[in-house]
Structure formats: structure tokens, C-alpha cells
Amino acid sequence: MTKPNDPNEPGGTSGTSEQQIAEAFGAAAHITLAPGPREAREAPAAAPTPDQEWTLPGGMAWVYLANSKHGLAKPVIIGDGFNSGPSELDFSWEIMERGPYPFISELRQRGYDVILLGFDERSASILDNAKVVRSAVLEAIARRLGDHPLTVGGFSMGGLVARYALAKMEYEKTDHQTALYFSFDSPHRGAWIPIALQSFAHYIRRLNAAFSNQMNSPAARQLLWQHISEWDDTPETDKERIEFLAELERVGGWPNRPKKIGVANGVRTGVRNGIAPGEQAFRGKGLAITGTHLYTQPAGEEKLVAQLRVVTLRKPQIHTSGMPEIDGAPGGTLEGFGILADELNKIPAIIGLGSEAEIREHCFVPAVSAVALRDIDTQEKLGDPFPESSEDSELDEYLCATHNEGHTRVTEELCVWIMDRLP
């Protein structure tokens, strides 16, 4: 997977020690990947005070009642997605309420009680965080006034956590009293972080381990179709993903009682997102990182996806074989290259890590994965158009966005469709 240094790249050192760079990293930058606009990720405004807060084993629920005088009557449980560290109410509120469409307000306007479900560690195993969903379901049933059935689902990884939790409850003969399961751009057939980004994350681990730790977390290993643990590894389906899928299958794969619906932030028409394969997406500009180039994923054999240089003159190259052109596939996008550049540019210029993202985003959850229709390992599976409804999908109903858009982007188009199907 690695190749010798490219002799044509400029050399030189920054004159900055690894210790200085590591200290600057720790003080100014925190590279972890998360959806949403930059301002939502970095400085979300404070969320309003919940009507109730439930402390659960391994997590927390923030409850916003439709009518605080009437108590919990029509619960809608929404699980948080993948990131590092504990769930943050302010971030969840920013994404779901202050974006293109006020999903929480609209749910409450229709008489539903919104339960935002957070995890103590969002990058923990999906199997572990499923215990938080189970606890929240049982707590909602215990607190509910009347017998209105539950709606349980989640955004991104949260949809998979909820899927496994409900399926396991049925397997164990535990009554979850849930009539509707929903997923919002959840990677049922796998997610994608470019190998170029994963290799860079691990290459800088000695300077700052946050990015590498996120990529090597249990949840990342379970979610990603292709994963590497070290910067020079050959991409493969991680053992933890294989074990997770086997465990999911053991409990039935899906819950049987509720109706199962899902939405995708990508299109079903096969139209790509405009990101061409093999293009330079990121480059280092500062003296300590000049020579680093990250490229969008090309198809074919022994294709260059990254050249890495940080501090030293060494510039190993990363090549892949047998991959589809997945960065440009129809689906929900993530600003992976952009987040990396933004964080590095927070570090004082004298350290020499200034960078530029010429292409900020890449496909993160292909549309065919979000609607549980096809695997994502070939160009054809990723890009062939599919109908508005298909018996090949493991969901009972699905809706794809009109345009390829940001992963978990909360739009009127997708949210109204979900709300129209609530019990």
C-alpha cells in the first residue's frame, strides 16, 4: 500500500520540533469528524432547558414535552449519531432545530413528545450504546400517560443503535411497545471515510491522537465499510464490523413489530455529487506539512490516494486497489477534508501546519446504504438508479432527498415525510 517518497516534492524542515507541534495541536486543534455546518460543530447556541432529564446507564435523555401540563403522552425517541466523547444537547438542538427545518418544534406542534437520547461515549460500541436505547424505551413506557405507541429511531449511527436495540428486545421477548422505527441517513450497509483521511489520522498520531482514536474507535470500526488501523495498512472490513453484523443477524437483523422507515440525504437517480475521482482534495502549505497531498478516491489498481509528510522529510505514498469512486457517489456528504484543514489552520502559522482543502467534502453515507438497498462495494451498486419503492430494500418505506446534501441535513422534505408516518 505504501510507495517510496516522490523525489519531485519540495523538501525542507519547518525548524519546529515534534514536541512544539504536539503542544500546539493540543492547545489549538481538535480534529474529529462530525456532520453539520462549521458553526454548529464549533459553537452551537445553548439549547432551551428540557422539561425532563433522565439519567440512564451509559447515557442521558433530554425530554421536550408537547405540553408540559399533560406529561409524556406520545413519545418519539431520537438517538444521537457518531462522534467522539459524550453527546452534547446544544449540538443536537442546533442540528435538529436551528438548521433548514425546525424538526423538534414541528414534532411538538403535532403533539409529540421529543426525547433526545445521548450517549456517554458516542464512539463506543453500537452494542453497548444499544443498552441506552433499551433503558430509554422502558423509561418512556413507565412514564407515559396512556398507551400511545412509541416511535424510536435515530440520526446516522443512532439509527443503527436503535435498530439493534429494538431487534434485541424482541429477541429477548421484551415488549418495546414501538409502532414505528425510523432512521435518518443511517449507514445500514456501511459508511465511508476516505482512506486518504484515515491514513493521515494515523500518521499524525504521535503528535495528536484524537483523530486516530476516533477512526479506530469501536463505533468507527463497526460503521465503516473499509477501515485501516495504521497509516500503511491495506483497507479491509474490520473484524469488529464483521462481529457486529453477525450479532445483528443473530437477533433477527431488524425489529419485526414496528413499521420500518428511513430517509437518505442522497438521491436515488444515480446523479453523483460532483466530486471527481483522483483529484487533490487537501494539501499542506506550511513548512511542517508541505508535501502532504490527499486525493479523492479513484477506481482501479495501485491508485495514489495520499502522500504524507509531517515535520520530517519522509514522504510515503498510499495507494489503493479495487475501490469504487465512492467519494462522488450519491449520498449524504461529510466535510472530512474541510474539517481537517479548518482545524490545522487554527494552529499558529509559525508552527507550519497551514493547509488548504480544495475539495471540502466526500460521500459519507451512500444513498443505497441509507435505504438498506444494496452494499457499497462496486460502482454499479453505488450508482445505479433505483425506484421510489423497492422490495429489495429491508425498510418498509424510504425517501431519498431531491439533491445530494450534507449528512443528516434536517430538511422539510425529509422531516415532513417522517412526521406524516408517525403513529
N, C-alpha and C positions, 0 to 999 in steps of 0.2 A: 504493500500500500504506500510505502514511502519511497521517495526517489532522492538522489543526491541533490546538493544545492545547485541552483541556477547561477552559473558564473556571470550572467549578464546583469544580475540585480545589483544595485548600489550597495556598498558595504558601509563600514564605519561603525563606531560605537557611540553611544549617547554621552558617555562620560558620567553617567548616573549609575550608582551601584544597585544591585538587586534589592538590597535592604531598603534603600531610599525609595525605590519604586514600590516595594511591598507596603511600606508605611504610607505612601501617597495613595495607593489603592484603598487601604483600609480607612483612610480619613475622608476620601472624596468620592469613591465609586463603589457601587454595589451592583454587580452585573448578575441579574436574574431575569428570566424571560416571563412576561405577563401580558395578557391581552389589554386592549383599550387604548385610548389616546394617551399621550405622554403626560398631560396634566392630571389625568385620572390616576395614573400609576404613581406619580411622584408627589402630588399634593392634593388629594381629594378633600373636598369640604366636609365638615362634620355632618354626620347623619343625625336626624332627629332622634330623640330618646325613644326607645321601644316601649310599648305598653307592658311587655313582659320580657324577662330574660331567664332562660333555662340553662343551668349549668349541667352539662351531660358528661358522661365518661368519655374523654377524648375530644370534647368539643363544646360548642355553645350554640344556643338558638336565640335569635332576636325576633320577637313576635310583634307584628304590627296588625292590630285588630281592625276589622272593617268598622266596628262600632264598639268603643271601649266600654260602653254601658251594658252591652249584651254579652260580652265574653267571647270565648272561642267557639265558633259555630261551624264555619266552612273552611277547614284548614287546607292551605296549599304550602307544602314543604319544598324549598328550593335549595339544593346542595351547592356548595361553593366549588370552584374549579381548581386547577393545578397552579401551584406557585411554590415558593419556599416560605417556611415559617407559619405562624398562626393566621387564620382568617382575620380579615380586618373589615369591620362593619362599614366604615367610611368608604372604603374602596368598593365593596359590594353595592352600597347605596348609589355611589357615583355612576357605576356602570349600568345599573338597572333602572335608575330613576332620573338621572340628570343627563342622559345621553339623548339620542334622537327621539326616544319614546319613553314616557314615564310609566313603566310596566307596573311598578308597585302600586302607584296611585290608581291606575286603571283597574287592577285586580280588586283593590279595596272599594273602589267606586261600584263595582259589580257585586259587592257583598262578601268577598272572600277575605279570609284572614291570612296574612302572609307571614310565613315562618322562614326566615333566612338562616340557613344552617351552616355553621362554621366548624372548622377542624383545628385542633391544637397544632397540628403539623400537616400542611397541605400537600407536602411531598411524601408523606408516609404511604405505606401500602394501601391500595384500594380496599383490600380485605379488612385491614384494621379500621379504616375510616367508615366502612360499611356498618360497623358497630354503633357509630354515632347516629347514622340514619335510623337504624333499628330503635335506638333509645328515643329518638325524636318522634318516631311514629307511635310508639307505645305511650309516650308522654302526651302527645296530641290526643290520642284516643281517651286517655284518662281525664284530661282537662276539658274535652269537648262537651258542649251543651247540646243535647240531641244526638241524632245518629247520622248526620250528613257524612257521606263517604269522603275519604281523604283523596287529595291529589299529591303525588310525590314524584319529584324529578330533580333535575339539576342542570347547571351550565357546564359545558365542557366535561372535564373529568367527573364533576358532580353527577352527571347523568349516568356514568358507568358505576359510580359508587351506589347510587340509588337502585340501579338495575340489579346489581348483585345482592344488595341488602334485601330487596323485596323477594327476589327469587329464593334466597336462602331462608327467609321467614316462611315461605310456602313449603319449602323442602322440610323444614323443621315443624311444620303444622302449626305455625304461629299466625294468628289472624291479624293481618295488617289493615284490613278494612279500607283498602285503597281501590278506588274505581278507575283512576286514570294515572298512568305513568307517562312522563314526558322527558325528552332530552333536548337540549339546546346546543346544537353544534358539537355533540359528543362524539368522540372517535371510536365508534363501535368496532370498526375494522382497523384501527390503528391511526396514530398521529405521526407527524414528520417534523423533525428539526434537522436542517441540512448538516451533512457530515462535516462540511467546512466549519460550521459554528461549533459543533461538538468537539472537533479536533482542537480548535483554538481554545475552547474552555479548558480542556485537559492540559494543553501546552503551557498555559499560564498558571497552573495550579500551584506551583512553588511560590508564586508572587501573591496570588489571591485565590483561595479555593472555592469561593461562593458559587461561581458559575459551574465549575466542575462538579461540585457537590449536588447542585440542582440536577444536572444532566445524569448523574449516577445515583440519584435517589430512587427508592423503591417504586414510587409512582411513575417516574420518567421511564424506568426500565419496563414497567408494565404497559405503558401507553404507547411507546414509540415502536413503529414497525421495524426500523433499523436503528441499532444503537452501537456505540463504541464506548468502552470503559477507559481506554487510554488513547492518547492523541494519535498513535500509529497503529491502532487496531484495525482489523478488517471488519466492516459493518456486518451485523448479523441480528437476528431476532434474539433478544436477551433471554436467558433461562428463566428470569422472573416473569417475563411476559408469557412464555410457554406454560409455566406453572399456574399463572393467573387464569389464562384461558381454559386450562384443564379444570381448575376449581370452579370457574363459572359454568362450565359444561356439566360438572358433577351435580350442581344444584338446579339444573334444568335450563341454563342459558339465559332465560328470561322469566319474569313472573307471568303466570298464566291468568290470574284473576283480573287484573286491570286491563283496560284498553291501553295499547302502547302506541304513542305518537312521538314524532321527532321532527325538528326543523334543522335546516342546514343553511349556513351563511354563504354557501356556494350554489352555483347554478346546476341545472340538470341537462342543459342543452349541449354540453361539451365545450362551450366557449371558455378559453383559457383566460388567466388573469392578466396577461400582457407581459409576464416576466419570461424573458428568453433564456434558454439553457446556455451554460458555459460563459455567461457574462460576468465581468468583475462586479461584485456587489459591495465589497468593502476593501479599503486599502489603508495601510498605516502611513501616516505623514510625518509624525515626529521622529526624531533621531533614534529613539529606542525601539521603534516599531516599523521603521521604513524597511520594506522588503516583505511585509505581510500582505498577502492578497487572498481574498476569499471569493469564490465563484459560485454562481448558481449551478444547480445540479444538471449535468448533461447525461445523456444516454450513451451507451457504447462501452468499449473496453479500455481500461487504463486511462481514464479521463481525469485531467487535473481539476481538483476542486479547491485546493488550498496550497499556499506557500506560507510558511510560518517563520517569523523572526521577531524575537523579543529580547532585547539587550545584547545578546551575543551575535557574532557574525554568522552563526549556523542558520541555514535556511532550508530545512527539509520540505519536501513537497508531498502532498497527499493526493493519491489517485484512487478512483473507484471503478468498479466494473459491474455491468449488468443492472444498472439502476435506470428507472424511467425518468423522464424530465418532470419530476414531481413538484419542483418549486413553482412552476407555472400552471399546475393542474387546477381545474375548477374546485373551489373550496374556500373555507374561511382562512384568512391570512393572518400572519403574526409578523410584527416588525422586528424580527430577530436581529437582522444586520443593523437596523437603525438603533435599537436599544443598545447594542454593543458599542457603536460609535458614540452615542449620546453619553454613556457612562464614562468611556475613556476620555472624552473631551471635558469632563468635569475635573479631571486631574490637572493640576497646574502645568502650563505648557513647558516649563523648564524641565519637567520630568521626561518629556519626549515621547508621550503616548498619544499625541493628537492623531485623529483618524477621520475618515470620511466614509459614509455609506452611500454609494452611488445608486444602489437599489436597497430600499429600506426593508422590504417585506418579502415573504415567501409563503407558499401554501403551508398551512399547519394541519388542518383537518379537511381532507378531500371530501367533496360532497357525497361521493359514493360510500364513504365511511360513516358520515354523519347520519345517513338514512339507512345504514345497515344493509346495503345492497350488494356490494362487491368488495373483494380485497383490493389492495392498492399497490400491488407489486409489478404491474405492467402498464405500459402506455395505454393499451386498449381498455383495460379495466378502469383506469383513472378518467379517461377522456371520452369514452363512447356515450352518446346521449342516452337518456332513459326517460320513460313516460311519467306522467303526473302520479300514477299509482302503478305498483308492480307487485305481483305475488312473490317475486324473488326477494323483496325486502322482508326483513324479520320484524319490521314495525307494521302495525295495522294501518296506519296512515302517516304520511310525511308531507312536508312542504319545503321546497327549495327557494332560496332568495332569487329575486329577479336579476340581481347582479352579484358577482363575486365581491365580497366585502370583508371587513375585519372580523376575525374570530370572536364569537359571542356578541357581535354588534346587535344591540336591542332596538329593533325597528318595529314600526307599526304593522308592517306586512306580516312579520312572523309572530308577533305577540298577540295580535287580534285573532289570528288563526288558532293559536293555542287556547286563548280565553273562550272562544266560541265552542270549544270542545270540553270545557270543564263540567263536571257533574253538578 
